Amino acid sequence: MNLAETLNLGCACQTLETARLREQLETEPALAGLTARLSESHPHLFSRTAVFLDPGVMAQIEAAVAALERVIALPAWRQQALARAPQIAGLNHGPAGVFMGYDLHLGHDGPRLIEINSNAGGALLNAALARAHLACCVAFPPVFDPQNSLVRMDEVFVDMFRAEWRLQRGDAPLRNVLIVDDAPGAQYLAPEFQMARALLAAHGLLAVVADPGEMQWRDGALWHPALPADMLVDLVYNRLTDFYLQGDGHRALRQASRPARRWSRRTRARTRCTPTNAT
């Protein structure tokens, strides 16, 4: 057996301590009590047992993702895929998509791709869980986090949002982010929406969890009543599963997704907000 298999069978540091998880989840006053609420409403959301991954398996996963992205970039593949999709799918506004996810399951015969998810949830929850497991076993950081990536994961997440913004808006300042889903408070991963709001706010951004039906499209821009009256919506982190924005409640986002037109407001030129995965 390799080291990962040995650890999966008998590592004494596998059991998660609730207190450690609470430290990672409840990072600001607004998130107080989140751990207890999750234990009641989502009893199976977090695994109490860590699973170790062999570096060779990780290399297989990285190679598979690289191959998929090479294929997806081929003009012939894009032509075939878009020919079967609604017109809105063919709009390319630049951003690549925050939390673009490749869902792979592990088996005895290696990793197997289950789906590609353009608005995958769980990144913030998994980062908190990984840090909690690491804190439970401080003697083995090279095993739990060999690249020492967990300490900077929050910055990596926020940088992804800023990178999406720059791909479409260049050097214009990013001021706010709307985290959008239908009836967001009723969604299974609603706690993560609050974590995302807290994370973005901690990095100087005005963040709001919103239902798409609350937004308005007027004067060539998106607006939301939770923002200051004179502030447009800058960035939409789209968690909807209506990928083509066909629902009646998604009209404002659908209008915003149309090809950009330049316009001027109070001498400041802006383009339309474009709701892909995170724009």
N, C-alpha and C positions, 0 to 999 in steps of 0.2 A: 504494500500500500504506500501511496505517497503521503506527504505530511498532512495535506488537507483531509484525506480520508481518515488518517489516524486521529486527528483532532476532532473530527466529526463523531467518531466513535467514543472518545474518552476524555475530551478536554473538560477540566473541572471549572472552567470559566464560562461555561455556556449559559448558565441560568441568569436571567435578567433581574436586576434589583429595581423595584418600583421607584424607590427614592432617586436612583440615578436617572431613570427615565423622566421623572418629574423635573429634575434640574434642567434637562435638555428641552423639554416641551414648554414649560412655563417660564419663558425668558423675559416676560414683561407682565405688569399687573393685570392687563386686559386678558391674559391667558391663564390667570390663576384658577385652579380647580379643573383645568382641562384634563389632566391625567385621570382623576376620579371619574369625570363624566365619560371619558372614553372607555374606561374599564366596564362601565355599566351599559353603554349604548353600542360599543364596538368590542366585545370581549375577545374576538379573534383577530383584531386588526394587527396587533404586534405579536411576533413570535418571541417566546421567552428563551428560545434556544438559538444560539448563533450557528450559522452554517459557513464553513470555510471553503474557499474556492482555490483550486490548484492553479498556479500561474500558467500552466499549459492550457487549461480550459479557458482561462481569461484571454489568452492569445488567440484561441479558436474563435471566441466571441468577437474580438476586435477585428479579426480577419474577415469574418462573415459580414459585419456591419460595413466595413470598408468596401467589400464586394457589392453589397446591396446598393450603397450610395453611388458606386461607379455605374451600375446598371441603370439606376433611377435617373442619372444625369444624361444618359444616351438619348439623342433626339428621337430615334426610332421608338424607343420604349415610351417616351413621353407622348409621342403622337398616338400610339396605340391606347395608352391609358386614358388620355384626355378625350379621345374619340367616344368613349363610353360614359363620360362624366358630364354633368351640367356645365354650362358655359362659365360659371363663376369659378370653377376649378382651374381654368386656364389662365386666370389673372396672376401675374407674378409681380408682387410689390417689393421684392427684395429680401425681406427677412426669412431666415431659415426655420424658425420655430423654436421657442423656448421649451425645454423638456420634451423635445422630440424623442420618442421612446421606442426601443426595440425589445420586445417581450420574448425572452428566451427561457425555456424550461430545461432543467438539467435531468439527465437520465443516465443509465448505465452505458449508453452508446454515445454520450456526449451531449452538448447543448443543441436544442432544437427551437427554431423560430416559431412562435405562436402567432404574433401579429406585430404590425408596425403602427404605433399610436402617435398621432400628431399632437395630441394634447394630454399626454400621460400624466396622471396624478401620482402622488406618493413620494416625490423626491424629498420634500421637507420632512415628512414623517420618517422616511428611511434614514435620512441623515441624523435625525435626533435619536433614532433607535441604535444606529451604529455607534454614535458617541456614547450612548448609555452602556452598551455592551463593552466598549473600550474601557470606560471608567470602572466597570465591574472587574476588570482583569488588567490592572495597570502593569503587571509584570510582563505582559506579552504585546507591547505596542507594535513590534515588527511583524507580528502575525496578524493582529487585528487591523492595522493600518500601515502596511509596509511603505507606502509613499507619503505618509504624513499629510494626507489630503483633507482629513476631517476638520482640522483646525482652520482651514481657509474655505470650507465648503460654502458658507453663507456668502462670502464675497464672490465666489464662482457663480452662484445662482444670480445674484444681483447684477453681476457683470454680463450675464447672458441677456437680461432684459435691456441693459444699456446698449449692448451690441446690436440687438434687434432694432432699437430706436435709431442708432446711427446708420444702419443699412438703408433705412428709408428717409431719415430726416437730417442726416449729416451732423453738423455741429450745433443744431438748434438745441436749447436746453430741455431736458426731460424734467417735467414738474410733477406729473401725476400718473397713476396706473389704476385702471378699473379691473377688478377681478370678477369675471362675469360668468354666470351660469343661471339656468332657469331655477327659480325658487332656491337660491343658493343655501339658505339655512336648512333646507330639507334634504340636501344632497348627502350621500354617505360620507364623502370626504369634506364636508363643510368645515370641520376643525382645521383642515389644512388651509382653507381659504383665509381663516383668521391668522394662521401662522404666516402665510404669505403677506398679508396686510401688515403684520407686525414687523416682519423682516424688511420690507420695502420702506416702511416708515422709519425704521432704525437707520436707514441709509439715506435719509433726507428727502424721501418721496412722499407725496400725499397719496395714500392708497385707500381705495373704497371697494368693499364687496357689494356687487350690484346685480340685480336682475336685468336682463337685456330690455325688458319692456319698460323699464324706468328711463331709458335713454331717449333722447330726441335728436333728430337730424334736422338742422336748420342753418341757414346762412352758410351752407357748405361745410359744416363741421358737426361733430358729436358733442352733446351736452348732457350733463347729469346733475340733478338737483342737489346732490350731496357736495358738489364742488362749489367754490365761490362763484357768485353770479356772473362774473366776467371771465371765468376760466373755462376754456375748452377742454374736452377730454384729449389727453395726449396719447396714451397707450392703453390698449385693451388686451388684457391677458384672458384669452378666450378658452373657457372650459366647457363650452357647449358641445354636445354630441350631434347637433344639427349642423353637420359639416358644410352644407351648402346654403345655410341660412334661409331655409324655405318656410319656416314657421311664421305665423302672423306676428308673434311677439318679438321677432328678430328683424323687423322691418328697418329699424334705424341702422343696425349693423350691416344689413344687406345694402342699404343705400351708401353707407360709408365704404363698402368694398368695391364700388365701381371705380373705373380708371380715374386716377388723380387728375384734378384740374387745379391750376394755380389761382389763388385769389388773395386779396389783401384786406386786412382788417386792422384799423388803427395803425396804419403804416407798416404793419408787420406781416410779411408774406408767409403763408402756411399752405400746406397741401392737405388733402383730405386724410382723415384717420382711416387706416386700413386694417380691418379685423381679421388677420390670419391668426395663427396660434397665439401669438403674444404681441400683436401690434394693434 
